[in-house]
């Protein structure tokens, strides 16, 4: 048994692995961790203009968003190579200069200032981002000006798919107020 729910979850996940997941070297780990920071917590003013043609505003909530992302995406395995060219079809992390045009919700974040605040600026700046973040940002008009360094990874596949599917099925079968429901959710 583990001492926390998170560490117990990792132990359960490890029973689903069919092959070993390699650890990163200290150098690669330090590089990738530069891309880690929290998510958005701002409240946004809705941009909905009522017209006669769109009398109903549809809103959506994704049930179990983090597990859904874990289930539906490939995850990085071993480092394949270093590069100075962006490959949007590879799983990677890149230290880049970007230019973010003026927009209501800029997509790329960075930690800024002595108080280490997470901001989402427009204009030109440098940061380390995943391929997925850069691909999405580019679809919104963000330009990648320069790649200083990148790490491309081999795919480890959809390593969380069976784990997420099984835990989610157990949660759906559990009673709403049951311990099983709470544990599966956590």
C-alpha positions in Angstrom: 0.0 0.0 0.0 1.0 3.6 -0.6 0.8 6.5 1.8 -1.2 8.9 -0.5 -3.9 8.4 -3.0 -1.7 9.7 -5.8 1.1 7.2 -5.0 -1.4 4.4 -4.8 -2.8 5.4 -8.2 0.7 5.1 -9.6 1.1 1.7 -8.1 -2.2 0.6 -9.7 -1.2 2.1 -13.1 2.1 0.2 -13.0 0.2 -3.1 -13.0 -1.1 -2.1 -16.5 2.4 -1.5 -18.0 3.6 -4.1 -20.5 7.1 -2.6 -20.7 9.4 -0.4 -18.5 9.2 3.4 -18.8 12.7 4.8 -18.9 13.7 7.7 -16.7 15.2 10.8 -18.3 18.7 11.9 -17.7 19.1 14.8 -15.3 19.9 17.1 -18.3 16.8 16.1 -20.2 14.6 16.2 -17.1 15.8 19.7 -16.3 15.0 20.8 -19.9 11.5 19.3 -20.0 10.6 20.7 -16.6 11.1 24.2 -17.9 7.8 23.7 -19.7 5.9 22.7 -16.5 3.8 25.3 -14.9 0.2 25.5 -13.7 -2.9 26.1 -15.8 -5.2 29.0 -16.2 -7.5 30.0 -13.4 -8.9 33.3 -14.8 -12.5 34.0 -15.2 -13.4 35.0 -18.8 -16.2 37.3 -19.8 -18.3 35.3 -22.3 -18.2 36.5 -25.9 -21.8 35.7 -27.0 -23.8 38.0 -29.2 -27.5 37.2 -29.1 -29.2 37.3 -32.5 -32.4 35.8 -33.8 -30.4 33.0 -35.5 -28.7 31.8 -32.4 -31.2 32.1 -29.6 -29.7 29.2 -27.7 -26.1 29.2 -26.3 -24.7 25.7 -26.0 -22.1 25.0 -23.3 -20.2 21.8 -22.7 -18.4 20.2 -19.8 -15.9 17.4 -20.4 -16.5 14.6 -17.9 -13.1 13.7 -16.3 -11.0 16.0 -18.6 -7.5 14.9 -17.3 -8.3 11.2 -17.7 -9.8 11.8 -21.1 -6.6 13.6 -22.2 -4.5 10.8 -20.7 -6.5 8.1 -22.6 -6.7 9.8 -26.0 -3.0 10.8 -26.4 0.3 9.2 -27.0 3.0 9.9 -24.4 6.7 10.3 -24.8 9.1 7.4 -24.2 12.9 7.5 -24.6 14.6 10.5 -26.1 15.1 10.1 -29.8 17.3 13.1 -30.6 18.2 16.7 -30.0 17.2 19.2 -32.7 17.1 22.9 -33.7 14.1 22.3 -36.1 10.5 22.2 -35.1 8.7 19.0 -36.1 5.0 19.4 -35.3 4.3 15.7 -36.0 6.8 14.5 -33.4 6.4 14.3 -29.6 8.8 16.9 -28.3 9.7 19.9 -26.2 11.3 23.0 -27.7 13.0 26.1 -26.3 11.7 28.7 -28.8 11.2 32.4 -29.5 7.6 33.1 -30.4 5.4 36.0 -31.4 1.9 35.9 -30.1 -0.5 38.3 -31.8 -2.9 40.4 -29.9 -5.8 38.1 -28.9 -8.4 37.8 -26.1 -7.0 34.5 -24.7 -3.3 34.1 -25.6 -2.4 30.3 -25.6 1.2 30.2 -24.3 2.1 30.8 -20.7 5.3 31.7 -19.0 6.5 32.3 -15.4 7.5 35.9 -15.0 9.0 38.2 -12.4 10.4 37.9 -8.9 7.1 36.5 -7.6 7.1 33.8 -10.3 3.6 34.7 -11.6 2.1 32.7 -14.5 1.1 35.0 -17.3 -0.1 34.5 -20.8 1.4 37.4 -22.8 1.1 38.7 -26.3 4.1 39.9 -28.3 7.5 38.2 -28.6 9.1 36.1 -25.8 11.0 32.9 -25.2 9.9 29.7 -23.5 10.0 25.9 -23.5 6.8 24.3 -24.8 5.6 20.9 -25.9 4.9 20.1 -29.5 1.1 20.0 -28.7 1.2 23.5 -27.2 3.1 24.9 -30.1 0.9 23.2 -32.7 -2.3 24.6 -31.1 -0.7 28.1 -30.7 0.3 28.1 -34.3 -3.3 27.2 -35.3 -4.3 30.5 -33.6 -1.7 32.6 -35.5 1.3 32.3 -33.2 4.6 32.4 -35.0 7.6 30.3 -34.0 10.5 32.7 -34.7 13.5 30.5 -33.7 14.1 27.1 -32.2 17.1 27.3 -29.8 16.9 23.6 -28.8 14.5 20.8 -28.9 14.2 17.2 -27.7 12.2 14.7 -29.8 10.9 11.6 -28.0 10.0 8.2 -29.3 6.4 7.4 -28.7 5.6 5.2 -25.7 2.1 4.8 -27.1 -1.3 5.2 -25.4 0.1 4.0 -22.1 -2.8 5.2 -20.0 -5.7 3.9 -22.2 -6.5 0.6 -20.5 -5.9 2.0 -17.0 -8.2 4.9 -17.6 -10.9 2.8 -19.2 -11.0 0.3 -16.4 -11.0 2.8 -13.6 -13.7 4.9 -15.3 -15.9 1.8 -15.8 -15.5 1.0 -12.1 -16.5 4.5 -11.2 -19.6 4.4 -13.4 -20.7 1.1 -11.7 -20.1 2.5 -8.2 -22.8 4.3 -6.3 -22.6 8.1 -6.4 -21.9 8.4 -2.7 -19.7 5.3 -2.4 -16.0 5.1 -1.4 -15.3 3.3 -4.8 -16.7 6.3 -6.7 -14.5 8.8 -4.7 -11.4 6.6 -5.0 -11.8 6.1 -8.7 -12.4 9.8 -9.2 -9.2 10.7 -7.3 
